[in-house]
């Protein structure tokens, strides 16, 4: 009898396993439209008492060709989120210090559509407009007593000047006054009384303010300013302080390092800020510095931390600084002791946690979290345990419906013995030699991290392995590693790529006869360089690339090339600019290449892609060039994003695997087509 029960039990578990396997087998590959349709949540702002979270929720409006953001609120313990304000596009929410009001930016409905500050009670009701400023408000901060709000805004345009511009007097004096490559404007600081709505200027200077903070007493403002707007010269930024009542400005720093992210200490006697160095514009990860506003003395606080620092804030008593730090492929919360410089890791995430807010008592923080199989969602945690609590589940269908890729972090040695790290994505359940796409990140100081990437999931769903190497020059590692490609772009970093490809081929993962390469910005630059050095790749996708550093020098955003990656100017170092330009070796290219570029890109200008395309066309290499109207350095419009993904995949499928691939139509388009056919 016992034996029979045992057999029945085994049969039951076998049946259950088969059922689970069958359910798992029903999962499908991710599509291009899945990527576009994903709901995005972000900027979680905790209420002062830590009980509520305001956040933005962004969804796709395909018919209007845009993503629409709205403000939502949700209990900090989890539960049902609800839309908090009526208008789409409301953004930058901030709780008042007492938690009774929420201030946010809303674009006006008048002809000029200036963004203004609006207020709404946290208990509900209608929002009301606080400011009627004659220019758009860029950012704002409450004073600690909640009676006033300080805001940053461009200087209003004089009506006479505006009238003349409409008549045609709209020429741009490049790099003069507030202008850069395009028309610019000076910006200043203002303050509005919450009760009376009276607006007063704090500063009246010809300057561009790049960030600010309000002192605990509300009597001073610290800010970063520039007195010009020359392209590629961010090192001209300096930290200043101003009295709100008197308007007297005192400059606190005098160097050639780009400061940013200023913040008052709780005692109001010190200022923290981010900068790579205290003297020059060094190629280094940003550090946290502390400056005494009375003595002018300063010191580095975060010298013991190797990696990227982004968000940070003081503890209530000012003895510690909490900061969001990226090391290698993971981002976590750290605690820095101000007196000793000792650093303690408070979380141990393997993915990317992006801290957005913390309660005034420093006990609870809100953040978004993502890893390779988890789309970004909002989480909270309490200190000291830092136990994560998931608050939103924006895309549950991905977990339930999609056969997600596997990912592992791998290491290999480059040609010179340097240890390189990379992320290897593999199709779920597939083994044997696979076609491989080599991804090249931007920067050059970009970095691949352990976060969700829908496009990678589409490629793995089609059967590709994806290799994402953090080549020398990547941030998030050591300063020495970050400087690994100084005066050597296309040298060591090229070999970091190729030895990575060799490694996965040797491991039996990648098919050496089915290789592709893709990249955007510096990723497109290094990819375009790579195919001049080797014909191993069957297809290439080059986005927002530069092929000739000489002709790009005066057009693009290339301070890093002058300072670090090539060095000098094209007239002082002509051989260097020639040596590191892929256009110099364009005759070597045999790889079929598809090229993408935004027509309003001033980081890497579109003429570079046009030159590369024309050369390949004349050389008889299969090439296609797709230009995106209205788009800057990154492609933003949904329809353009879809075209980019679809055309790139089709190109890769054709030349790597010999497959004629077309994307299935979007669901609504498919329904319309079927209905038309029935009629």
C-alpha positions in Angstrom: 0.0 0.0 0.0 2.8 2.4 0.9 4.6 1.5 -2.3 1.4 2.3 -4.3 1.1 5.7 -2.5 4.7 6.4 -3.3 4.2 5.6 -7.0 1.1 7.8 -7.1 3.0 10.6 -5.4 5.8 10.4 -7.9 3.3 10.4 -10.8 1.6 13.5 -9.2 4.8 15.4 -9.1 5.7 14.4 -12.6 2.4 15.6 -13.8 2.8 18.9 -11.9 6.3 19.3 -13.3 5.0 18.7 -16.8 2.2 21.3 -16.2 4.6 23.9 -14.9 7.0 23.2 -17.8 4.1 23.6 -20.3 3.1 26.9 -18.7 6.7 28.0 -18.9 6.8 27.0 -22.5 3.9 29.3 -23.3 6.0 32.3 -22.5 6.9 34.3 -25.6 9.7 36.4 -26.9 9.8 40.1 -26.2 8.9 42.3 -29.2 9.8 45.8 -30.3 6.3 47.0 -29.4 6.6 45.4 -26.0 9.6 47.7 -25.4 7.7 50.8 -26.5 4.6 49.8 -24.5 6.3 49.4 -21.2 5.1 51.7 -18.4 7.8 53.7 -16.8 7.8 54.9 -13.2 10.3 57.2 -11.5 11.3 60.1 -9.3 9.7 58.7 -6.1 9.4 61.5 -3.5 8.7 60.6 0.1 6.4 62.7 2.3 8.1 64.2 5.3 6.5 61.7 7.6 7.5 58.8 5.3 3.9 57.6 4.8 3.3 58.5 1.1 5.2 58.6 -2.1 4.7 60.9 -5.1 6.0 59.6 -8.4 5.8 60.0 -12.1 4.1 57.4 -14.3 4.8 57.5 -18.1 2.8 55.7 -20.7 2.9 55.7 -24.5 0.4 57.6 -26.6 1.1 56.1 -30.0 -1.5 58.2 -31.9 0.1 61.5 -30.6 3.6 60.1 -31.0 4.7 60.9 -27.5 5.1 59.5 -24.0 2.8 61.0 -21.4 3.8 61.6 -17.8 1.4 62.1 -14.9 1.8 62.5 -11.1 0.6 59.6 -9.0 0.6 58.9 -5.2 0.8 55.6 -3.4 1.2 54.6 0.3 4.8 54.0 1.3 3.7 50.6 2.6 2.4 49.6 -0.8 -1.2 49.5 -2.1 -3.1 51.0 -4.9 -1.6 54.0 -6.7 -3.9 56.8 -7.8 -3.5 59.8 -10.1 -2.8 62.9 -8.0 -3.1 65.8 -10.4 -5.3 66.1 -13.4 -2.9 67.4 -16.1 -0.5 65.4 -18.2 3.1 66.6 -18.1 3.0 67.8 -14.4 6.5 67.2 -13.1 9.1 67.9 -10.4 6.8 67.4 -7.3 8.1 68.6 -3.9 6.4 68.2 -0.6 6.3 71.3 1.6 8.4 70.9 4.8 5.3 70.4 6.9 3.8 67.9 4.4 0.6 70.0 4.0 1.2 71.0 0.4 2.8 69.7 -2.8 4.4 72.1 -5.3 5.0 71.0 -8.9 5.7 72.4 -12.3 2.9 72.6 -14.9 3.2 74.0 -18.4 0.9 77.0 -19.0 -2.0 76.9 -21.5 -1.2 80.3 -22.9 0.5 80.9 -26.2 4.0 80.9 -24.7 3.3 77.8 -22.5 5.7 78.9 -19.7 6.2 76.3 -17.0 5.0 77.7 -13.6 4.8 76.5 -10.0 1.5 75.1 -8.9 0.3 74.1 -5.4 -2.1 71.5 -4.2 -3.1 70.4 -0.7 -2.0 66.9 0.2 -5.5 66.3 1.5 -6.8 66.8 -2.0 -8.8 69.5 -3.8 -8.0 71.6 -6.9 -4.5 72.7 -7.7 -3.9 76.4 -8.0 -1.2 78.4 -9.8 1.3 80.0 -7.5 3.5 81.9 -10.0 2.8 83.9 -13.1 6.4 84.5 -14.0 7.3 85.9 -17.5 9.5 83.0 -18.3 9.5 79.2 -17.7 10.6 78.0 -14.3 13.4 75.5 -14.5 13.6 74.2 -11.0 12.6 75.3 -7.4 13.1 74.5 -3.7 11.1 75.3 -0.6 12.6 77.2 2.3 12.8 75.2 5.4 10.0 77.2 7.1 7.7 76.5 4.1 6.9 80.2 3.7 8.7 80.8 0.5 9.9 79.0 -2.7 13.2 79.9 -4.4 13.2 79.2 -8.2 15.5 79.3 -11.1 14.3 80.8 -14.4 15.8 82.3 -17.7 15.6 86.0 -17.8 12.3 87.2 -19.4 12.7 88.3 -23.0 12.2 92.0 -23.5 9.0 92.6 -25.5 10.8 94.9 -28.0 13.5 92.3 -28.6 10.9 89.6 -29.0 9.0 91.7 -31.5 12.2 92.2 -33.6 13.0 88.5 -33.5 9.5 87.8 -35.0 10.3 90.3 -37.8 13.5 88.5 -38.6 16.1 89.9 -36.4 16.9 86.5 -35.0 20.5 85.9 -35.9 22.7 84.0 -33.4 26.0 85.4 -32.3 27.7 82.2 -31.5 29.6 81.9 -28.2 28.7 85.5 -27.4 26.9 86.5 -24.2 24.5 83.7 -23.2 24.6 82.0 -26.6 26.4 78.8 -27.5 25.9 77.1 -30.8 22.2 78.0 -30.5 20.4 81.0 -28.9 20.8 81.0 -25.1 19.6 83.2 -22.3 21.0 84.3 -18.9 19.3 82.8 -15.9 18.8 84.1 -12.4 17.3 83.2 -9.0 13.9 84.4 -7.7 11.8 83.9 -4.6 8.0 83.7 -4.3 6.0 84.2 -1.1 3.6 81.3 -0.8 1.0 83.3 1.0 1.0 86.5 -1.0 2.3 85.1 -4.3 4.7 88.1 -4.5 7.8 87.4 -6.7 11.1 89.1 -6.1 14.4 88.7 -7.8 17.4 87.4 -5.7 20.0 87.9 -8.4 20.2 90.2 -11.4 23.4 89.2 -13.1 24.5 88.2 -16.6 25.1 84.6 -15.7 23.8 81.0 -16.2 22.9 79.2 -13.0 23.4 75.5 -13.1 22.0 74.3 -9.8 21.3 75.7 -6.3 20.4 75.0 -2.7 18.7 77.0 0.1 20.3 77.4 3.5 18.6 75.9 6.5 17.7 79.4 7.8 16.4 80.4 4.3 18.7 83.5 4.2 21.3 82.3 1.7 21.5 80.5 -1.6 24.4 78.6 -2.8 24.6 78.1 -6.6 26.8 77.1 -9.5 27.2 79.7 -12.2 28.9 80.4 -15.5 29.5 83.9 -16.9 29.4 82.6 -20.5 28.0 79.8 -22.5 30.9 78.6 -24.6 30.6 75.0 -25.7 33.0 72.5 -24.3 34.0 74.7 -21.4 32.1 73.4 -18.4 35.3 73.9 -16.3 34.3 77.5 -16.1 31.6 76.7 -13.6 32.2 78.1 -10.1 30.3 78.0 -6.8 28.9 81.2 -5.4 26.7 82.2 -2.5 24.2 85.0 -2.2 22.1 86.6 0.5 18.4 86.5 -0.3 17.7 90.0 1.0 20.8 91.9 0.0 21.6 90.1 -3.3 25.4 90.3 -2.7 27.2 87.5 -4.5 30.4 86.0 -3.2 32.4 83.5 -5.4 33.6 80.6 -3.3 35.7 78.6 -5.8 38.4 79.7 -8.2 39.7 76.9 -10.3 39.3 75.0 -13.6 37.2 72.1 -12.3 33.5 71.7 -13.1 31.6 71.8 -9.8 28.0 70.6 -9.6 25.4 69.3 -7.2 25.7 71.9 -4.4 24.1 71.3 -1.0 24.1 73.1 2.4 25.1 71.2 5.5 22.4 71.1 8.3 24.3 73.8 10.3 24.4 76.1 7.3 28.2 76.6 7.8 29.4 74.2 5.1 28.6 73.4 1.5 29.0 70.0 -0.1 29.4 69.6 -3.9 30.6 67.1 -6.6 33.7 67.6 -8.7 36.4 65.3 -10.2 39.2 67.5 -8.8 39.8 70.7 -6.9 42.1 72.4 -9.5 41.7 71.1 -13.0 39.2 69.2 -15.2 40.7 65.8 -14.5 39.4 62.6 -16.1 38.2 61.1 -12.8 35.0 59.9 -11.1 33.2 62.7 -9.2 34.1 63.1 -5.6 32.2 64.7 -2.7 33.9 67.8 -1.3 33.1 69.9 1.8 33.7 73.7 1.9 33.5 76.0 4.9 31.7 79.2 3.7 33.3 81.3 6.4 36.9 80.3 5.9 36.9 79.1 2.3 38.8 75.9 3.4 37.7 72.7 1.8 38.5 69.0 1.7 37.6 65.9 -0.1 35.2 63.6 1.8 34.8 60.6 -0.5 38.4 59.8 -1.3 38.1 56.2 -0.1 35.3 55.5 -2.6 36.2 54.2 -6.1 33.2 54.5 -8.5 30.5 56.9 -9.6 28.6 59.1 -7.1 25.2 60.6 -8.1 22.5 61.5 -5.5 23.7 62.4 -2.0 22.4 64.2 1.2 23.4 64.9 4.7 22.2 63.1 7.8 20.0 65.3 10.1 22.9 66.1 12.4 25.4 66.6 9.5 27.8 64.0 10.8 27.2 61.7 7.8 26.5 61.9 4.1 24.3 59.2 2.4 25.1 58.8 -1.2 24.2 56.7 -4.2 27.3 55.0 -5.6 27.9 52.9 -8.7 30.7 50.3 -8.5 31.3 48.0 -11.4 27.8 46.9 -12.6 25.8 47.6 -9.4 24.5 50.7 -7.7 23.9 50.9 -3.9 23.4 53.3 -1.0 26.5 54.2 1.1 27.1 56.1 4.3 30.1 58.4 4.6 31.4 59.6 8.0 32.2 63.3 7.6 34.9 63.4 10.3 36.9 60.3 9.4 36.0 59.7 5.7 35.0 56.1 6.6 32.5 54.6 4.1 30.0 51.9 4.9 27.8 50.1 2.4 24.2 50.1 3.5 22.6 48.0 0.8 23.9 45.0 -1.2 22.0 45.1 -4.5 23.4 43.3 -7.5 21.3 45.5 -9.8 20.9 49.3 -10.1 19.2 51.2 -7.3 18.7 54.8 -8.0 18.0 56.7 -4.8 15.5 59.6 -5.3 14.5 60.8 -1.8 14.9 60.3 1.9 12.8 61.4 4.9 14.1 64.4 6.9 15.0 62.0 9.8 17.2 59.9 7.5 15.4 56.7 8.4 13.5 55.9 5.2 14.5 56.2 1.5 12.7 55.7 -1.8 14.4 54.5 -5.0 13.9 52.7 -8.2 15.4 49.3 -8.7 16.2 47.3 -11.8 18.3 44.3 -12.8 18.6 42.3 -16.1 15.3 40.5 -15.5 13.4 43.1 -13.5 12.1 46.3 -15.1 12.4 49.4 -13.0 9.9 49.8 -10.1 9.6 51.9 -7.0 10.9 50.5 -3.7 11.3 51.8 -0.2 13.5 50.7 2.7 14.2 51.7 6.3 17.6 52.2 7.9 19.5 50.5 9.4 18.1 47.2 8.1 17.6 48.5 4.5 15.1 45.7 3.9 13.6 46.4 0.5 9.8 46.8 0.1 8.4 46.8 -3.4 5.8 49.6 -3.9 4.9 49.4 -7.6 4.6 46.6 -10.2 4.4 48.7 -13.4 4.9 45.9 -15.9 3.7 42.6 -14.4 3.0 41.1 -17.8 6.8 40.9 -18.5 7.3 38.6 -15.6 4.2 36.5 -16.5 4.4 36.4 -20.3 8.0 37.0 -21.5 10.7 34.4 -21.7 13.5 36.5 -20.3 17.2 36.2 -21.1 19.7 34.8 -18.7 22.7 37.0 -17.9 26.0 36.4 -16.2 29.0 38.7 -15.5 32.1 37.4 -17.2 35.8 38.4 -17.1 38.7 38.0 -19.6 42.1 39.4 -20.1 42.8 41.9 -22.9 45.7 41.8 -25.2 48.0 43.6 -22.7 46.8 41.5 -19.8 44.3 44.0 -18.4 41.3 42.3 -16.7 38.0 43.3 -18.4 34.5 42.7 -17.2 31.3 42.3 -19.3 27.7 41.3 -19.2 26.7 38.3 -21.3 23.1 37.8 -22.2 21.9 34.4 -23.4 18.5 33.4 -24.9 16.4 31.5 -22.3 16.9 27.7 -22.7 19.1 27.8 -25.8 22.5 26.1 -25.9 25.2 25.6 -28.5 26.9 28.2 -30.7 24.8 31.3 -31.1 24.9 34.4 -33.3 26.5 37.2 -31.2 25.8 40.9 -31.1 28.7 42.9 -29.6 27.3 46.0 -27.8 29.6 49.0 -27.4 28.7 51.7 -24.8 28.8 55.4 -25.2 31.0 58.0 -23.4 33.7 56.9 -23.8 33.2 57.0 -20.0 29.9 55.2 -20.1 29.3 51.8 -18.4 27.1 48.8 -18.9 25.2 48.0 -15.6 23.0 45.2 -14.4 19.7 46.8 -15.3 16.7 45.9 -17.5 17.1 46.5 -21.2 14.1 45.7 -23.4 16.1 45.9 -26.6 18.5 43.2 -25.4 15.5 41.0 -24.5 14.2 41.4 -28.1 17.5 40.3 -29.5 17.9 37.3 -27.2 14.3 36.4 -28.0 15.4 36.2 -31.6 18.1 33.8 -30.6 21.1 36.1 -30.2 23.7 36.2 -27.5 24.6 39.7 -26.4 28.0 40.7 -25.1 28.3 44.1 -23.3 32.0 44.8 -22.4 33.0 47.5 -19.9 36.2 48.4 -21.8 39.0 50.5 -20.4 37.7 54.1 -20.0 34.4 52.9 -18.5 33.2 54.7 -15.3 32.1 52.9 -12.2 35.5 51.3 -11.7 38.7 53.0 -10.6 40.1 56.4 -11.7 43.0 54.5 -13.2 40.7 52.3 -15.2 38.7 55.4 -16.3 41.9 56.9 -17.7 42.9 53.7 -19.4 42.2 55.0 -22.9 43.7 58.5 -22.5 45.4 59.5 -25.8 44.5 56.0 -27.0 40.9 55.8 -28.1 40.5 52.9 -30.5 43.7 51.3 -29.1 43.3 49.4 -25.9 39.5 49.6 -25.9 39.4 48.0 -29.3 41.4 45.1 -28.1 39.2 44.8 -25.0 36.2 44.3 -27.4 37.9 41.8 -29.6 39.4 39.7 -26.8 35.9 39.6 -25.3 34.5 38.2 -28.5 37.4 35.7 -28.7 36.6 34.6 -25.1 32.9 33.8 -25.7 33.9 32.0 -29.0 36.5 29.9 -27.1 33.8 29.0 -24.5 31.6 27.6 -27.3 29.0 30.3 -26.8 29.3 32.4 -30.0 29.4 31.3 -33.6 32.5 33.0 -35.1 30.8 33.2 -38.5 27.7 35.0 -37.1 28.9 38.2 -35.4 27.4 41.7 -35.4 28.4 44.9 -33.7 26.2 47.9 -32.5 26.7 51.1 -30.6 25.5 54.7 -30.1 27.5 57.9 -29.5 31.0 56.7 -28.6 29.6 53.2 -29.1 28.9 54.1 -32.7 32.3 55.8 -33.0 34.2 52.7 -31.7 32.0 50.4 -33.7 32.8 52.4 -36.9 36.5 52.3 -35.9 36.3 48.5 -35.3 35.1 47.6 -38.7 38.0 49.5 -40.2 40.3 47.1 -38.3 38.6 43.8 -38.9 36.1 42.2 -41.2 35.0 39.5 -38.7 31.6 41.2 -38.2 28.9 40.4 -40.7 26.8 43.5 -39.9 27.2 46.8 -38.0 24.8 49.3 -36.6 26.4 52.8 -36.1 24.4 55.4 -34.2 25.3 59.1 -33.7 28.9 58.4 -34.7 31.9 60.6 -35.5 34.4 59.4 -38.1 36.7 62.4 -38.6 37.8 64.2 -35.4 39.4 67.1 -37.3 36.1 68.2 -39.0 34.1 67.5 -35.8 36.4 69.6 -33.6 34.6 72.9 -34.1 31.1 71.5 -34.4 30.5 69.0 -31.7 30.7 68.4 -28.0 34.3 67.3 -27.9 36.1 68.8 -24.8 37.0 65.3 -23.8 38.8 64.6 -27.1 40.9 67.8 -26.7 41.7 67.3 -23.0 42.1 63.5 -22.7 41.3 61.1 -25.5 43.5 62.5 -28.4 45.0 65.6 -26.8 45.5 69.1 -28.1 44.0 70.7 -31.2 43.9 69.5 -34.8 46.5 72.2 -35.7 48.8 71.3 -32.8 48.3 67.6 -33.1 47.3 66.9 -36.7 48.8 63.4 -36.7 46.9 62.4 -33.6 43.5 63.5 -35.0 44.3 61.7 -38.2 45.5 58.6 -36.5 42.4 58.2 -34.3 39.8 58.9 -37.0 38.0 55.9 -38.6 37.6 57.9 -41.8 41.4 57.6 -42.3 41.0 53.8 -42.8 37.6 53.8 -44.4 38.9 51.8 -47.4 39.3 48.8 -45.2 35.6 48.5 -44.4 33.8 45.5 -45.9 31.1 45.1 -43.2 27.5 45.9 -44.3 26.5 48.9 -42.1 23.3 50.7 -41.1 23.8 54.2 -39.8 21.4 56.3 -37.6 21.6 60.0 -36.7 19.3 62.7 -35.3 19.3 65.9 -37.5 19.5 68.2 -34.4 22.4 66.4 -32.8 25.0 68.9 -31.7 26.9 66.4 -29.5 28.0 64.3 -32.5 27.0 66.2 -35.7 25.1 64.5 -38.4 27.7 65.4 -41.1 29.9 62.7 -39.6 27.4 59.9 -40.4 26.8 61.5 -43.8 30.5 61.3 -44.6 30.8 57.7 -43.4 27.7 56.7 -45.4 28.9 58.4 -48.6 32.3 56.7 -48.4 30.9 53.2 -48.0 28.4 53.8 -50.8 31.2 54.9 -53.1 33.3 51.9 -52.0 30.5 49.5 -52.8 29.9 48.4 -49.3 26.2 47.6 -48.4 25.1 50.7 -46.4 21.9 52.4 -45.3 21.6 55.8 -43.6 18.5 56.8 -41.7 18.2 60.4 -40.5 15.7 61.4 -37.8 14.1 64.8 -38.2 13.8 66.9 -35.0 15.9 64.5 -33.0 18.9 65.4 -30.8 21.7 63.1 -29.7 19.2 60.5 -28.4 16.1 59.4 -30.4 13.0 60.4 -28.4 9.8 60.2 -30.5 8.0 56.8 -30.2 7.6 56.4 -34.0 11.2 57.1 -34.5 12.3 54.7 -31.8 10.3 51.9 -33.4 11.7 52.6 -36.9 15.2 52.5 -35.4 14.8 49.2 -33.6 12.9 47.5 -36.5 15.4 48.6 -39.2 18.4 47.7 -37.0 17.1 44.2 -36.3 16.2 43.6 -39.9 19.7 44.6 -40.9 21.3 42.2 -38.4 19.0 39.4 -39.4 19.7 39.8 -43.1 23.5 40.0 -43.0 24.3 37.8 -40.0 21.9 35.0 -40.5 20.5 35.4 -44.0 17.0 35.9 -42.7 14.4 38.3 -44.2 12.8 39.7 -41.1 9.9 42.1 -40.7 8.4 43.3 -37.4 4.8 42.3 -36.9 2.4 45.3 -37.1 1.4 47.0 -33.9 -1.8 45.5 -32.5 -4.1 48.4 -33.3 -2.7 48.7 -36.8 -3.1 44.9 -37.2 -6.8 45.2 -36.1 -7.4 48.0 -38.6 -5.8 46.0 -41.4 -7.9 42.8 -40.6 -11.1 44.9 -40.5 -10.3 46.5 -43.8 -9.7 43.1 -45.4 -13.0 41.8 -44.1 -14.8 44.8 -45.6 
